[in-house]
Amino acid sequence: MPTSTREELPEEVLEKLLVEQPLIKVRLDTRKFGKAVTVIDGLPNDKDLLKQLAKFFKVKLATGGTFREEEGRIELQGDQRQKVKQLLIEQLGVNPENIIVM
């Protein structure tokens, strides 16, 4: 049985993400006072998956963030677009053709 450390995702999460092969959109949004927010859209609308992915990104990128279950997205503080794309490809095994960075 795989162990889940602070920086690793359980195998079930990786399998679920890879089986569905979603088209993931990574974009930059601005909040009030001009604060930049990286938004990751197109993830499966599963509370546990979103929660674990949000925690993974927050630990790896050393930033704050949250997930929106009803919209199936993760929001991270700051402009993290290229780093998120790199993590999706290298750590999570997502096909680069399924990631759109805007």
HUWORA-V309761 format. One line per field, one symbol per residue. ss: DSSP state (h for helix, s for strand, l for the rest). phi: phi as a letter, one per 30 degrees, with the letter a starting at -180 (. if undefined). burial: b if it has 9 or more other C-alpha atoms within 8 Angstrom, else e. A space follows every 10 residues. Layout:
ss=???
phi=???
burial=???
This chain:
ss=llllllllll hhhhhhhhhh lllsssssss lhhhlsssss slllllhhhh hhhhhhhhhh hlllssssll llssssssll hhhhhhhhhh lllllhhhss sl
phi=.dcccdcccd eddddddddd hddcccbcbc cdiiddbdcc cjdedbeddd dddddedddd chbdlabcdd cibccbdidc edddeddedd cciddedccc cc
burial=eeeeeeeebb eebbeebbee bbbbbbbbee eeeeebbbbb bbbbbeeebb bbbbebbbbe eebebebbbe ebbbbbbbeb beebbbbbbe eeebeeebbb be
